[in-house]
């Protein structure tokens, strides 16, 4: 967890994507991998279809399970935890990493589909 907090304040700039654009990207032939870093309880409230779930508290232990040759978009409730996850990925050498701005809160406000 210390690494997650440390990465929140590091000087790494993380690109962002808005929910509507991400939804369109997920319809493409080679969609990005969505990594949801929320807790199990939050996931039950609704999530993006086909998202991979890795809670931020366990994120640094799971980096080796993520593909370095695929675009990754990190998601959480508001965008803060997913930004920390993106910074960890970038620091670990991942090159195509994006944070969904506004998190699932913004996804829901845009009235985009969720799975439960």
C-alpha positions in Angstrom: 0.0 0.0 0.0 2.9 2.3 0.7 4.0 2.1 -3.0 0.4 3.1 -4.1 0.5 6.1 -1.8 4.0 7.1 -2.9 3.0 6.8 -6.6 0.1 9.2 -6.1 2.6 12.0 -5.5 5.4 11.1 -7.9 6.1 13.4 -10.8 4.9 10.9 -13.5 2.3 12.5 -15.9 -0.4 10.0 -16.7 -2.5 10.4 -19.9 -6.2 10.3 -19.5 -9.2 9.2 -21.5 -12.8 10.2 -20.9 -15.5 7.5 -20.4 -17.3 8.1 -23.7 -14.0 7.8 -25.7 -13.0 4.7 -23.7 -16.4 3.1 -24.4 -15.8 3.7 -28.2 -12.3 2.2 -27.9 -13.8 -0.9 -26.3 -15.8 -1.5 -29.5 -12.7 -1.5 -31.7 -11.0 -4.6 -33.0 -8.1 -4.3 -30.6 -9.6 -2.8 -27.5 -7.5 -1.7 -24.5 -7.4 -3.9 -21.4 -9.4 -2.3 -18.7 -8.0 -2.8 -15.2 -10.4 -2.0 -12.4 -8.5 -1.3 -9.1 -11.5 -0.9 -6.8 -12.3 -3.2 -3.9 -14.5 -6.3 -4.3 -17.4 -4.5 -2.7 -17.2 -1.6 -5.1 -17.0 -4.0 -8.1 -20.4 -5.5 -7.1 -22.0 -2.1 -7.6 -21.2 -2.3 -11.3 -18.2 -2.5 -13.6 -17.1 -2.2 -17.2 -17.7 -5.5 -19.1 -14.5 -7.6 -19.5 -12.5 -5.5 -17.0 -9.7 -7.3 -15.1 -10.0 -6.8 -11.3 -6.9 -6.0 -9.4 -7.5 -4.1 -6.1 -5.0 -1.3 -5.7 -4.0 -2.8 -2.4 -2.7 -5.9 -4.3 -1.6 -4.1 -7.5 2.2 -4.1 -7.2 2.1 -7.9 -6.7 0.1 -8.4 -9.9 2.1 -6.3 -12.4 3.7 -9.4 -13.9 0.3 -10.7 -14.8 -0.4 -7.8 -17.1 0.6 -7.6 -20.8 3.2 -5.1 -21.8 2.2 -5.3 -25.4 -1.4 -4.1 -25.0 -2.9 -0.7 -24.2 -4.1 -0.6 -20.5 -6.7 1.7 -19.1 -7.0 1.8 -15.3 -10.3 2.6 -13.6 -11.5 3.2 -10.1 -14.4 5.1 -8.5 -13.2 8.6 -9.1 -9.9 8.4 -10.9 -7.4 8.8 -7.9 -6.6 5.2 -7.2 -6.4 4.4 -10.9 -4.0 7.2 -11.4 -1.8 5.7 -8.8 -2.0 2.3 -10.5 -1.1 3.9 -13.9 2.0 5.5 -12.3 3.0 2.1 -10.9 2.7 0.6 -14.4 4.7 3.4 -16.1 7.4 3.1 -13.4 7.5 -0.7 -14.1 8.1 -0.1 -17.8 4.6 -0.3 -19.3 4.4 2.2 -22.2 0.7 2.3 -23.3 -1.1 3.3 -20.0 -4.0 5.6 -19.6 -6.3 6.6 -16.7 -10.0 7.0 -17.2 -10.8 10.4 -15.9 -13.6 10.7 -13.4 -13.7 6.9 -12.8 -16.8 4.8 -12.6 -18.6 7.9 -11.2 -18.1 9.6 -14.6 -18.9 6.4 -16.5 -22.3 6.2 -14.7 -23.0 9.9 -15.2 -22.4 9.3 -19.0 -25.0 6.6 -18.8 -22.7 4.0 -20.2 -23.4 0.2 -19.6 -22.2 -1.6 -16.5 -22.3 -5.3 -15.6 -23.2 -6.5 -12.1 
